[in-house]
Amino acid sequence: MHFIVKLFPEITIKSAPVRKRFIKQLRDNLRELLAPLSAELSKEEKIQVQREWDKIEVTTSNNDPAIKRRVMEVLAHVPGIAHFALVKDHPLGDMHDTFEKTLAVYGPLLTDKTFSVRVKRAGEHDFTSTEVERYVGGGLNQHSDAAGVKLKNPDITVKLEIKHDRLYVIEEQIQGLGGFPLGSQDPVLSLISGGFDSTVSSYMMIKRGIRNHYCFFNLGGRAHEIAVKEVAFYLWNKYGASHKVKFVTVPFEDVVTEILESVQNSQMGVVLKRMMLRAASQIAEDMKIQALVTGEAIGQVSSQTLTNLSVIDEVTDTLVLRPLIVMDKTDIVDLSRAIGTEEFSANIPEYCGVISRKPTTRAKRDVINAQEDKFDFAVLDKAVASRKMVGIDEVMDDLEETVPVEVLSVVDASAIIVDVRHPTEEELKPLYVEGCTVEKIPFYALNTSAPSFDQERQYLLYCEKGVMSQLHAAHLADAGFSNVGVYRPESPKRK
């Protein structure tokens, strides 16, 4: 199995030292992400990741289709990749040998299809790319059941690359994520509420190669906290797992109470945002982070007018990045659907204790300052000091202390294992447990499905890394489900 990974175009126009650094970072990220899969393979089949000036090559002697799908899943979600191709790699022979190698791959695919041949070539040869296209195209047209050659908008484009003395027959080409390799830019602290906006803005920073830490202001809802931790974990695990990040929870219930008691109703939304920026700026400074990220977009809600954003920003000297600032809500939701966070955000149990009846859209600095003179800033200081910070892969640990749930690696045949993964993840690596019933209930359907659980049977939630299953099991246990636990199979032994 051989993949050629092409760099995002913006990387290729960097200066030589920067380009070299970016390529090395991308290679290191791929090695980190593919290491768990490689550990499941024999010594002879280990996955190799090698970098060159214009590409990265990922190879393994294992040709299991399931392994191929898992490698492709990683490559499709790593920032810095323009596209990648599954190829057949051969020594370069004569023109007829090139045709035969191409026919072996594309012959069965061309039945009743129009096609064209496209060749990319590097090095010195006694033929041109056009000559190869004509020879191979003519041969395919005569020796397959193709519907004919069609140079414009064909059903299938046969792609070949010739580089010096090697021939690459491209079996399949897949679009990559684009952007820069994660870790190539300085880190940020993303203010996340779990809704469409904050999750999409966090994703956009990751895609740009930025290590994205998360800051959640808990306004009073434990269910909300669980859901936000879950979507933050999903973003990290799907797009940024090559680098460890932190999840910070700030208890903001008392801050909300103080605002409700001290601040004029119409000014509360702006004051709350200013308090959040103050807190986040202090946390960012302590973490040595230079910028904050929010999901705000111009005019989406009352606090997001230009006037209000200007008044909100004046409380901090920390750079505030707003990647969604001119995006329409429909575009944001569409992007959340594309990256897989739509179901998370649509099912977030939103909580907000600060809802103004007639919120100001043109906050005045002197009015806001006068309102904040009544605010006891010791409450804000206490909230910041009481924050909890954990690794994103440990977001469920504090829940275990208050709501313990049983974790089993070996289960009784009477138990029902509930696969709570997103359907796309479940399809990639289906769960089979010999002798046990496995039900597929995505995380976002658990709240409606759990009431129908048979009280006489044990239900064990499962996900790939045990984080989402732990979060939901703790939530269900807290809601009174005493027959819910977690299924965490033993890790496969290294060969």
C-alpha positions as CSV (number, residue, x, y, z in Angstrom):
1,M,0.0,0.0,0.0
2,H,1.5,3.3,-1.1
3,F,0.2,6.8,-0.6
4,I,1.6,10.0,-2.1
5,V,0.7,13.0,0.0
6,K,0.8,16.4,-1.8
7,L,1.4,19.6,0.2
8,F,-1.1,22.4,0.5
9,P,0.0,25.0,-2.1
10,E,0.7,27.8,0.4
11,I,3.4,25.6,1.9
12,T,5.2,25.2,-1.5
13,I,5.6,29.0,-1.9
14,K,7.3,29.5,1.4
15,S,11.0,30.2,1.6
16,A,13.2,27.1,1.6
17,P,13.8,27.0,5.4
18,V,10.1,27.6,6.2
19,R,9.0,25.0,3.7
20,K,11.4,22.5,5.1
21,R,10.2,23.1,8.6
22,F,6.5,22.8,7.6
23,I,7.1,19.5,5.7
24,K,9.0,18.1,8.7
25,Q,6.1,19.1,11.0
26,L,3.6,17.4,8.7
27,R,5.7,14.3,8.6
28,D,6.0,14.2,12.4
29,N,2.3,14.7,12.7
30,L,1.5,11.8,10.4
31,R,3.9,9.6,12.2
32,E,2.3,10.4,15.5
33,L,-1.3,9.8,14.2
34,L,-0.4,6.6,12.4
35,A,1.6,5.1,15.2
36,P,-1.4,3.4,17.0
37,L,-2.4,1.8,13.7
38,S,1.2,0.8,12.9
39,A,1.4,-0.8,16.3
40,E,-1.3,-3.3,15.3
41,L,0.7,-4.5,12.4
42,S,3.6,-7.0,12.2
43,K,7.2,-5.8,12.2
44,E,7.4,-6.3,8.4
45,E,4.2,-4.3,7.9
46,K,5.0,-1.2,10.0
47,I,3.8,2.0,8.4
48,Q,6.6,4.2,7.1
49,V,6.3,8.0,6.6
50,Q,9.1,9.6,4.6
51,R,9.3,13.2,3.4
52,E,10.7,14.7,0.2
53,W,10.9,18.3,-1.1
54,D,7.5,18.2,-2.9
55,K,5.6,15.3,-1.2
56,I,5.4,12.9,1.7
57,E,5.1,9.1,1.1
58,V,3.2,6.8,3.4
59,T,3.8,3.0,2.8
60,T,3.1,-0.4,4.3
61,S,3.3,-3.9,2.9
62,N,-0.1,-4.6,4.4
63,N,-2.9,-4.4,1.8
64,D,-5.9,-5.1,4.0
65,P,-8.8,-2.9,2.8
66,A,-9.7,-2.1,6.4
67,I,-6.2,-0.8,7.1
68,K,-6.4,1.2,3.9
69,R,-9.6,2.9,5.0
70,R,-8.1,3.7,8.4
71,V,-4.9,5.2,6.8
72,M,-7.1,7.3,4.4
73,E,-9.3,8.5,7.3
74,V,-6.1,9.9,9.0
75,L,-4.8,11.5,5.8
76,A,-8.2,13.1,5.0
77,H,-8.3,15.0,8.3
78,V,-4.7,16.2,8.9
79,P,-4.1,19.9,8.3
80,G,-1.5,20.7,5.6
81,I,-2.5,18.2,3.0
82,A,-3.8,19.4,-0.4
83,H,-4.7,15.9,-1.6
84,F,-3.3,12.4,-1.4
85,A,-3.3,9.5,-3.8
86,L,-3.3,5.7,-3.5
87,V,-0.8,4.6,-6.1
88,K,0.9,1.6,-7.7
89,D,4.6,2.2,-7.8
90,H,6.7,0.6,-10.5
91,P,10.1,1.0,-12.1
92,L,9.7,3.0,-15.3
93,G,9.8,0.8,-18.4
94,D,9.1,1.6,-22.0
95,M,5.9,3.1,-23.3
96,H,4.2,-0.3,-23.8
97,D,5.1,-1.3,-20.2
98,T,3.5,1.9,-19.0
99,F,0.3,1.1,-20.9
100,E,0.2,-2.5,-19.4
101,K,0.7,-1.3,-15.9
102,T,-2.1,1.3,-16.4
103,L,-4.4,-1.2,-18.0
104,A,-4.1,-3.5,-14.9
105,V,-5.4,-0.8,-12.7
106,Y,-7.9,1.0,-14.9
107,G,-9.1,-1.6,-17.3
108,P,-12.0,-2.9,-15.2
109,L,-13.0,0.6,-14.3
110,L,-13.5,1.9,-17.8
111,T,-16.4,-0.3,-18.9
112,D,-19.0,1.9,-20.7
113,K,-17.1,5.0,-19.4
114,T,-15.5,7.8,-21.3
115,F,-12.0,8.7,-20.2
116,S,-8.9,10.8,-20.8
117,V,-5.3,10.2,-19.7
118,R,-3.3,12.9,-17.9
119,V,0.4,12.6,-17.2
120,K,2.6,14.6,-14.9
121,R,6.3,14.1,-15.6
122,A,9.6,15.2,-13.8
123,G,13.1,14.4,-15.0
124,E,14.8,13.9,-18.3
125,H,13.2,11.4,-20.7
126,D,13.2,10.7,-24.5
127,F,9.5,11.2,-24.7
128,T,7.0,13.9,-23.7
129,S,4.0,13.7,-21.4
130,T,1.7,14.2,-24.4
131,E,3.2,11.2,-26.2
132,V,2.6,9.0,-23.1
133,E,-1.0,10.2,-22.9
134,R,-1.6,9.4,-26.6
135,Y,0.0,5.9,-26.4
136,V,-1.6,4.9,-23.1
137,G,-5.0,6.4,-24.1
138,G,-5.0,4.6,-27.4
139,G,-4.1,1.3,-25.8
140,L,-6.8,1.6,-23.2
141,N,-9.4,2.5,-25.9
142,Q,-8.5,-0.6,-27.9
143,H,-8.0,-3.1,-25.0
144,S,-10.9,-2.2,-22.7
145,D,-14.7,-1.9,-22.9
146,A,-14.5,1.9,-22.5
147,A,-17.1,4.1,-24.2
148,G,-14.3,6.1,-25.8
149,V,-11.8,8.9,-25.2
150,K,-13.2,12.3,-24.2
151,L,-10.8,15.0,-23.4
152,K,-13.3,17.4,-21.8
153,N,-15.3,16.3,-18.8
154,P,-14.7,12.5,-19.1
155,D,-16.3,10.1,-16.8
156,I,-12.9,8.9,-15.6
157,T,-9.5,10.7,-15.7
158,V,-6.6,8.2,-15.8
159,K,-3.8,9.8,-13.8
160,L,-0.1,8.9,-14.1
161,E,3.0,10.4,-12.6
162,I,6.5,9.8,-14.0
163,K,9.3,11.0,-11.8
164,H,12.8,10.2,-13.1
165,D,12.9,6.4,-13.2
166,R,9.6,5.7,-11.4
167,L,6.1,5.3,-12.7
168,Y,3.1,6.0,-10.4
169,V,-0.3,4.8,-11.5
170,I,-2.8,6.7,-9.4
171,E,-5.6,4.4,-8.3
172,E,-7.6,6.9,-6.3
173,Q,-7.1,10.6,-5.4
174,I,-8.7,12.1,-2.3
175,Q,-9.1,15.8,-1.3
176,G,-7.2,16.8,1.8
177,L,-8.0,19.3,4.5
178,G,-5.7,22.0,3.3
179,G,-4.2,24.6,5.6
180,F,-0.9,24.4,7.5
181,P,0.5,21.5,9.5
182,L,-0.7,21.6,13.1
183,G,2.1,23.0,15.4
184,S,3.5,25.3,12.7
185,Q,1.9,28.3,14.3
186,D,1.6,29.6,17.8
187,P,-1.2,28.3,20.1
188,V,-4.5,30.1,20.8
189,L,-7.2,29.8,23.5
190,S,-10.6,29.3,22.0
191,L,-13.7,30.3,23.9
192,I,-16.1,27.4,23.3
193,S,-19.8,27.1,24.1
194,G,-20.5,24.0,22.0
195,G,-22.8,25.8,19.6
196,F,-22.3,26.0,15.8
197,D,-20.2,29.2,15.9
198,S,-17.6,28.4,18.5
199,T,-17.0,24.9,17.2
200,V,-16.6,26.0,13.6
201,S,-14.2,28.8,14.6
202,S,-12.1,26.4,16.6
203,Y,-11.9,24.0,13.6
204,M,-10.8,26.9,11.4
205,M,-7.9,27.6,13.7
206,I,-6.8,24.0,13.8
207,K,-7.0,23.9,10.0
208,R,-4.6,26.8,9.8
209,G,-2.0,24.8,11.8
210,I,-2.8,26.4,15.2
211,R,-2.7,24.4,18.4
212,N,-6.2,25.1,19.8
213,H,-6.7,25.1,23.6
214,Y,-10.3,25.3,24.9
215,C,-11.9,27.6,27.5
216,F,-15.5,26.9,28.6
217,F,-17.4,29.3,30.9
218,N,-19.8,27.2,32.9
219,L,-22.9,29.3,33.4
220,G,-24.7,26.8,35.6
221,G,-25.4,23.6,33.6
222,R,-23.7,20.3,34.2
223,A,-25.3,18.8,31.1
224,H,-24.0,21.7,29.1
225,E,-20.4,21.2,30.4
226,I,-20.5,17.5,29.4
227,A,-21.7,18.3,25.9
228,V,-19.1,21.0,25.4
229,K,-16.3,18.7,26.6
230,E,-17.6,16.1,24.2
231,V,-17.5,18.3,21.1
232,A,-14.1,19.8,22.0
233,F,-12.8,16.2,22.3
234,Y,-14.3,15.4,18.9
235,L,-12.6,18.3,17.3
236,W,-9.3,17.5,18.8
237,N,-9.5,13.7,18.1
238,K,-10.7,14.2,14.5
239,Y,-8.5,17.1,13.4
240,G,-5.8,17.8,16.0
241,A,-4.8,14.7,17.9
242,S,-1.1,15.0,16.8
243,H,-0.7,17.6,19.6
244,K,-1.9,17.6,23.2
245,V,-4.1,20.6,24.3
246,K,-5.9,21.7,27.4
247,F,-9.5,22.1,28.3
248,V,-10.2,24.9,30.8
249,T,-13.5,25.1,32.7
250,V,-14.3,28.4,34.5
251,P,-17.1,28.4,37.0
252,F,-19.1,31.5,36.0
253,E,-22.4,30.9,37.9
254,D,-21.5,33.5,40.6
255,V,-20.4,36.0,37.9
256,V,-23.7,35.7,36.2
257,T,-25.5,36.2,39.6
258,E,-23.5,39.3,40.2
259,I,-24.4,40.7,36.8
260,L,-28.1,40.0,37.3
261,E,-28.0,41.8,40.7
262,S,-25.8,44.7,39.8
263,V,-26.1,45.6,36.1
264,Q,-28.9,47.3,34.2
265,N,-30.9,44.8,32.1
266,S,-30.1,46.2,28.7
267,Q,-26.4,46.2,29.4
268,M,-26.0,42.7,30.8
269,G,-25.0,40.9,27.5
270,V,-22.1,43.3,26.8
271,V,-20.9,43.2,30.4
272,L,-21.0,39.4,30.4
273,K,-18.8,39.3,27.3
274,R,-16.4,41.8,28.8
275,M,-16.1,39.6,31.9
276,M,-15.4,36.6,29.8
277,L,-12.7,38.4,27.8
278,R,-11.1,39.6,31.1
279,A,-11.1,36.1,32.5
280,A,-9.9,34.5,29.2
281,S,-7.1,37.0,28.9
282,Q,-5.8,36.2,32.4
283,I,-5.9,32.5,31.6
284,A,-4.2,33.0,28.3
285,E,-1.4,35.1,30.0
286,D,-0.9,32.3,32.6
287,M,-0.7,29.7,29.7
288,K,1.7,32.0,27.7
289,I,-0.8,32.2,24.9
290,Q,-0.9,35.3,22.7
291,A,-4.4,35.2,21.2
292,L,-8.1,34.4,22.0
293,V,-10.6,33.0,19.5
294,T,-14.3,33.5,19.5
295,G,-17.2,32.5,17.2
296,E,-18.7,36.0,16.8
297,A,-20.0,37.2,13.5
298,I,-21.1,40.7,12.6
299,G,-24.7,41.4,13.5
300,Q,-25.7,37.8,14.4
301,V,-26.9,38.7,17.9
302,S,-27.2,42.0,19.7
303,S,-23.7,41.8,21.4
304,Q,-22.1,41.4,18.0
305,T,-22.6,44.8,16.4
306,L,-19.4,46.7,15.5
307,T,-20.1,49.1,18.3
308,N,-20.6,46.5,20.9
309,L,-17.6,44.4,19.8
310,S,-15.4,47.5,20.0
311,V,-16.6,48.2,23.6
312,I,-16.2,44.5,24.5
313,D,-12.6,44.4,23.2
314,E,-11.4,47.4,25.1
315,V,-11.1,45.4,28.3
316,T,-8.2,43.4,27.0
317,D,-4.8,43.9,25.3
318,T,-4.8,40.3,24.1
319,L,-5.4,39.8,20.4
320,V,-8.9,38.5,19.8
321,L,-9.4,36.5,16.6
322,R,-12.8,36.1,15.0
323,P,-12.5,33.7,12.0
324,L,-16.3,33.8,11.4
325,I,-16.7,37.6,11.5
326,V,-18.3,38.0,8.0
327,M,-19.8,34.5,7.6
328,D,-23.5,33.9,7.2
329,K,-25.2,31.6,9.7
330,T,-26.2,29.2,7.0
331,D,-22.6,28.9,5.8
332,I,-21.5,28.3,9.4
333,V,-24.1,25.5,9.9
334,D,-23.1,24.0,6.5
335,L,-19.5,23.9,7.5
336,S,-20.4,22.3,10.9
337,R,-22.2,19.6,8.9
338,A,-19.1,19.0,6.7
339,I,-16.7,18.7,9.7
340,G,-19.1,16.5,11.7
341,T,-20.1,18.8,14.6
342,E,-23.6,19.6,13.5
343,E,-25.2,16.9,15.6
344,F,-23.2,17.9,18.6
345,S,-24.2,21.6,18.4
346,A,-27.8,20.9,17.5
347,N,-28.1,18.8,20.7
348,I,-26.2,21.1,23.0
349,P,-28.4,21.8,26.1
350,E,-27.9,25.6,25.9
351,Y,-27.9,27.5,29.2
352,C,-27.6,31.3,29.6
353,G,-28.6,33.1,32.7
354,V,-28.1,36.6,31.2
355,I,-30.9,37.4,28.7
356,S,-31.8,41.0,28.3
357,R,-35.3,42.1,27.4
358,K,-34.1,44.9,25.2
359,P,-30.4,44.5,24.8
360,T,-28.4,47.4,23.6
361,T,-26.9,47.3,20.1
362,R,-24.9,50.5,20.6
363,A,-23.2,50.2,24.0
364,K,-21.7,53.4,25.3
365,R,-18.4,53.2,27.1
366,D,-19.3,55.6,29.9
367,V,-22.6,53.7,30.5
368,I,-20.9,50.3,30.6
369,N,-18.2,51.6,32.9
370,A,-20.7,53.0,35.2
371,Q,-22.5,49.7,35.3
372,E,-19.3,47.8,36.0
373,D,-18.5,50.2,38.9
374,K,-21.3,48.4,40.7
375,F,-19.8,45.0,40.0
376,D,-17.8,43.1,42.6
377,F,-14.7,42.1,40.7
378,A,-13.6,39.8,43.5
379,V,-16.3,37.5,42.2
380,L,-14.6,37.4,38.8
381,D,-11.1,36.9,40.4
382,K,-12.5,34.0,42.4
383,A,-13.9,32.4,39.2
384,V,-10.6,32.6,37.4
385,A,-8.7,31.3,40.4
386,S,-11.2,28.3,40.7
387,R,-10.8,27.2,37.1
388,K,-10.1,23.6,36.3
389,M,-7.6,22.6,33.6
390,V,-7.2,19.1,32.2
391,G,-5.7,17.5,29.1
392,I,-8.3,17.2,26.4
393,D,-8.0,13.4,26.5
394,E,-8.8,13.4,30.2
395,V,-11.9,15.6,30.2
396,M,-14.0,12.9,31.8
397,D,-11.7,12.3,34.8
398,D,-13.4,14.9,37.1
399,L,-16.8,13.4,36.3
400,E,-15.6,10.0,37.5
401,E,-15.0,11.5,41.0
402,T,-18.6,12.5,41.4
403,V,-20.5,10.0,39.3
404,P,-18.5,6.7,39.2
405,V,-19.5,4.3,36.4
406,E,-18.4,0.8,35.9
407,V,-15.8,0.2,33.2
408,L,-15.5,-3.4,31.8
409,S,-13.1,-4.9,29.3
410,V,-14.8,-8.4,29.5
411,V,-18.6,-8.5,29.4
412,D,-21.3,-11.0,30.1
413,A,-23.3,-12.3,27.2
414,S,-26.5,-10.8,28.7
415,A,-25.1,-7.3,28.5
416,I,-25.9,-4.9,25.6
417,I,-23.1,-2.9,24.2
418,V,-24.1,0.4,22.8
419,D,-21.9,1.9,20.1
420,V,-22.3,5.7,20.6
421,R,-19.8,6.8,17.9
422,H,-20.8,9.0,15.0
423,P,-22.1,6.9,12.2
424,T,-19.1,7.7,10.0
425,E,-16.7,6.5,12.6
426,E,-18.7,3.3,13.2
427,E,-18.8,2.5,9.5
428,L,-15.0,3.0,9.3
429,K,-14.3,0.4,12.1
430,P,-17.4,-1.6,13.0
431,L,-17.6,-3.1,16.5
432,Y,-18.0,-6.8,16.8
433,V,-18.0,-8.5,20.3
434,E,-18.4,-12.2,20.2
435,G,-21.4,-13.5,22.0
436,C,-22.8,-10.0,22.8
437,T,-25.5,-7.8,21.3
438,V,-24.2,-4.5,19.9
439,E,-26.7,-1.7,19.3
440,K,-25.8,1.4,17.3
441,I,-27.1,4.5,19.1
442,P,-25.2,7.7,18.2
443,F,-24.3,10.0,21.1
444,Y,-26.8,12.6,20.0
445,A,-29.7,10.0,20.1
446,L,-28.9,8.7,23.6
447,N,-31.2,11.1,25.5
448,T,-34.2,10.0,23.6
449,S,-33.3,6.3,23.4
450,A,-32.1,5.7,27.1
451,P,-35.6,5.8,28.6
452,S,-36.5,2.7,26.6
453,F,-33.6,0.7,28.1
454,D,-34.6,-2.6,29.7
455,Q,-34.1,-2.1,33.4
456,E,-33.3,-5.8,33.9
457,R,-30.2,-5.6,31.5
458,Q,-26.9,-3.9,31.7
459,Y,-26.0,-1.4,29.0
460,L,-22.3,-0.6,28.3
461,L,-21.4,2.4,26.2
462,Y,-18.6,2.2,23.7
463,C,-16.5,4.6,21.7
464,E,-13.0,4.4,20.2
465,K,-11.0,6.1,23.0
466,G,-13.4,5.8,25.9
467,V,-14.0,9.5,26.4
468,M,-17.4,10.1,24.9
469,S,-18.7,6.8,26.3
470,Q,-17.5,7.9,29.7
471,L,-19.1,11.3,29.5
472,H,-22.4,9.9,28.5
473,A,-22.4,7.1,30.9
474,A,-21.7,9.5,33.7
475,H,-24.5,11.8,32.5
476,L,-27.0,8.9,32.4
477,A,-25.9,7.6,35.8
478,D,-26.4,11.1,37.2
479,A,-29.9,11.0,35.7
480,G,-30.7,7.8,37.6
481,F,-29.7,5.0,35.2
482,S,-28.0,2.5,37.5
483,N,-27.6,-0.1,34.7
484,V,-25.3,1.9,32.5
485,G,-21.5,1.5,32.3
486,V,-18.6,1.6,29.8
487,Y,-17.2,-1.0,27.6
488,R,-13.5,-0.5,27.1
489,P,-11.8,-3.5,25.4
490,E,-8.2,-4.2,26.1
491,S,-5.7,-2.6,23.7
492,P,-4.4,-4.9,21.0
493,K,-1.0,-6.3,21.8
494,R,1.9,-5.1,19.7
495,K,3.3,-7.7,17.3
